[in-house]
Amino acid sequence: MDRSNFIREIESGLNSKFGRGIENATPVQLHDSIAGAVMRDISGRWNKSVEKHLSGRRACYLSMEFLMGRAVYNNLLCLGIKDEVDGLLKEHGRSLSELEEIEDAALGNGGLGRLAACFLDSAAAHDIPLDGYGIRYKYGIFRQAIENGFQREYADDWQKYGDPWSKRRDSDAVEVVYADETVRAVPYDMPIIGYGTENVGNLRLWQAEAVNEFDFAKFDCGSYAEAVAAKTSAENISMVLYPNDNCEEGKILRLKQEYFFSAASLADIVKKHIERSGTLDNFADKVTIQLNDTHPVIAIPELMRLLCDVYGMDFERAFEITRKTFNYTNHTIMQEALEKWSAALMERLLPRVYAYVLMINERFIKEMYALGKDREFIRRLAPVSDSTVKMADMAVYMSSYTNGVAKIHTDILKADTLKDWYGLYPERFQNKTNGITQRRWLALCNEELSALITRLLGNDGWIKDLDRLAQLKKYADDEDVLREFMAVKETKKRQLADFIRVHDGAEIDPGTVFDIQIKRLHEYKRQLLNALSILYIYYGIKDGSIKDFTPTTYIFGAKSAPGYRRAKAVIKLIGEIGKLVNSDPETKGLIKVVFVQNYNVSYAEKLVAAADISEQISTAGTEASGTGNMKLMLNGAVTLGTLDGANVEIAEEAGEENEYIFGARVDELKKIMPEYDPRKLVFSDEKINRALDKLIDGSLDDGGVPSGQEGSFKELYKALTDGASWHVPDHYYVIGDLNSYVEAKLKANADYRDGLAFAKKCWLNMCSAGKFSSDRTVKDYAENIWKL
Ligand code: 26W
């Protein structure tokens, strides 16, 4: 649209809806009108793209989570009018920056959901027909407050100011049938605006509603609660996102959610297909479905049920089509995250779907017998065994391709987690190293660095072709460029410091090293290792054994699952270490520790642009890929990390000499762990002992409100030294890696002193980030899995 027209559109929207002008509208009204103008502007292209996707071959991305983040800035950026709109608003004394905090669709927990959002963005930008399907939760991931050092969770009603970025499509509503309940699934569509293209992708999120709002018969006989019971029960299905990352709970509501969006999406996909093709015979030629982890795997028996029960296809033909249609991405090798359902529960909730699960299982057993496999082998792999439905096994068996999300992760799947499956079907396994969209994670979040890059390259082609950053490597020894680069980083650090002052009430110094760890809180991600290293260094500075320390601010951002006691203890611990360290006059100006509240996509945008050091310190073999590591690299931070997940490829791309790699590797851990006794290290190393001692010597306070969590530091200590009933001592090798971690951390700290030399490393990281564009990832899926 013409730019000045756009402002007129905003004005007329404001006027007709609120009777206000740009000058006197509230930020919410302004936001609503901008969104309205965008939605009107793209509606024609959007409809055309939807039709185009439907009439050709397309890929559908089924995901329980889509962590979209704020839409307004991204949409204006993708339309190429962000700066103009901001400029025009400024002429009226207003600014786009007023729209912060109004919307932020956080319908995901972490990496898996954010990856889905990056994929949609990349596919839209590159005209790849990919559409998303998920759940329109009323409450997304909780809002986190840190009170008295403890995490507290608050419901996040992301639609409290409305949802101008969605269109409700009543005409596409479908019914989802459970054993004793039928609910309506109503789709809300969000446009995914492709950067610099006519293509607009579609994200369809299903909302659960009652088929009958109100039961008059029950009301008549005075059962008022019962009269609305069906409504409540239906709406509960899409009420809230499960806030667990990497831990499966086996709750019935969760299975209801999984079936809800899987069944609704399939009903929709099949219906649209038949409308255009008139037959299901070519279904798998027109549709390919990517299952984002095991959460939507129930879609597999559901498609079998649809094809056979509803459309009368015979089992073998349906089997063939179903297997051809689906692909499965695995995002974790953590045993506790691999979904398993009680067969009895599934049968009770979804008897007919379960019947197909059993038929698939029989088909598998028969096939294995024909191959001469023994009973134990079959029991291990069968989709159903020991009264349990194993979703990952069903997924591999019933799909064309299975992929991991980083090279090392895919290797572990082949060698360990899915070893037997790999032996059976080696041709089904692929690697697709994750990526991030440079539109949000550079163009949007770091305008200053973007401007520098664009100027040096002579154009902004990198926004759609990130490999072009490699051309900038030639400036790695150019002092003027490096100084400008350093000035940009300083600006971003100042902006972050200002934000943290307002948002978290903490004062930090942009002149210090910003050492940042941002990700979900989990034992395997080892925030505890970072915390212990800070104690180690703090005492080292005090006793003089660590000299010439470059002043550093350690910044943490992380949400813990509400019921994850150890993770919550670590949050409290970091807060207590902060109290100790930040108030000590002896180390004042040298070390500062800050735990920011409510880390989310929008906060991440500010943090990644300001980091000097990117903490990626998971135990080798545990982090499937990580994507935060890529965001920080792209914004010119060095990685302080283990050879885990995508860190391996990051070091490969940027050169290991430009990262700080430490710790035991996967193959080493395999040998170490069976014999490992952390106590031996604790007893033999005074400095480790001193840091660890703080957990039990009573000088850090883990009491206070909320009660019931007292003694949690001692429990952490015990987990590290003695283990627990369910795991060996220090199962994530925190103590084992501590020395090599501190060494690498101090090396980075010392290197930072030579500003230009350090900036060169940062620069080369940025220049080498091309591979980690989700544009590359999505194109690889499109070519080698979706065959679009
Ligand atoms: C059933 C509970 C549950 C919930 C979420 C189990 C597992 C998950 C996800 C698989 C966890 C997740 O987000 N995994 C992350 O996926 C990212 C995208 O591929 C990777 O970059 C991260 O390494 C991985 O932890």
Residues whose N, C-alpha, C, O or C-beta is under 5 A from the ligand:
A	BS01	26W	G110 G111 L112 L115 N244 D245 N246 C247 E248 D293 H331 T332 A337 V405 E623 A624 S625 G626 T627
